[in-house]
């Protein structure tokens, strides 16, 4: 099944930000476009706004004048749904209410031809439920664009329970013909991105609620150590706390209040107080005139140790050994402990250990350090210690990473720290989704890189880490927090287990 022919009209119902963006995408691709809104005059206002954006594209050299004029000639506001009768595709972008969408598509089904593709841009409702009352639900599909639609490349093509394969394929190829990067997924709460992204926010909020670190420090660690473009607090301030919490709550309810998706109490209080982020001038951060952005906690300068003793490999942090030597610090290898784990012994006798889901309070004189996307390029490292960690051991650990050119943030004794447990949970939800037929590993990775700008797709990230690393870390955190939130999935277990053929002669 090929994409919808460019000569065929495309309709967009709902002329808010998303509706206008989707209409612009179809228009620039070459389709005649009809705009309809139930509120009189809005479709014409939207057409004028799209025309103004086309003018700006010309000013920026992204569209020539002839292309703009041709696109404007193809754009037509509609005064009634009846004017959409000859459209080959109708995309809905109206209020996120199931009854409203169901009524709209019921009316459209009486107007458009039987081969017209019907699509919803919903981000939180079930595609199956929206199309469930249609006489021909096989032609109904989800086309979830990301805001702003003209700029962001990702489109989730969602197949409801009754969606025909030919309809999903046609929608997929149409999105690709429009210059987008489509990914195919089944109708599941949150689809791909909003399902798998929940831990990015949830774990940051959980560390904060546990008094592990303040928002500015957590954001800095996620950016400067984890490689994420934005931290969870600044990102939710940008999205809107009410919007982000609404999506989280919707996914949680849709999964029958699965503890893995439990919303944050601190975010709830933020919403209740009206601190919704940038749009209200205050969220996790203050955006008022003259307000200063809080700085992340950064440790004072300490002297580096003269040497470290490497006991076992450092797993995903193995590059640190080379970096330590390059910094002029002696690395002594303990040959008797080659397989004993991922740790360095400091001159104090204390240990420096890669985050593994355990806590410093369980051991004598231990400092944990967080997972980094790339230890060479990371500019900040988080360390955690307990009241039983000696001041000398912590100072040596801080000085060691400072000697490698890193800012150091010392956080509370949080199992799994910040980046490590966030990445492990994202990896877990990704593999769980793949195992349940939501999407392929390739589409999951594409969706998370393009939809939320992750530095790596979660399945690729898992392949880069030692086999079983994410599973083992979550299992350790689960032992300390047996709520079920951190219990690793069966899918992750299967990816973590040793190949049963290994060791067979």
PyMOL commands that set and color helices and strands:
alter all, ss='L'
color gray80, all
select helices_A, chain A and resi 17-29+42-59+65-74+81-84+98-109+127-131+137-139+165-177+193-196+198-209+215-224+232-239+241-254+259-261+265-272+278-280+315-317+319-326+335-337+360-362+391-403+419-435+441-452+458-464+469-480+490-496
alter helices_A, ss='H'
color red, helices_A
select strands_A, chain A and resi 10-13+33-36+75-77+89-92+117-120+140-145+154-159+181-186+307-311+330-333+343-346+351-354+366-369+380-384+407-411
alter strands_A, ss='S'
color yellow, strands_A
deselect
rebuild
show_as cartoon
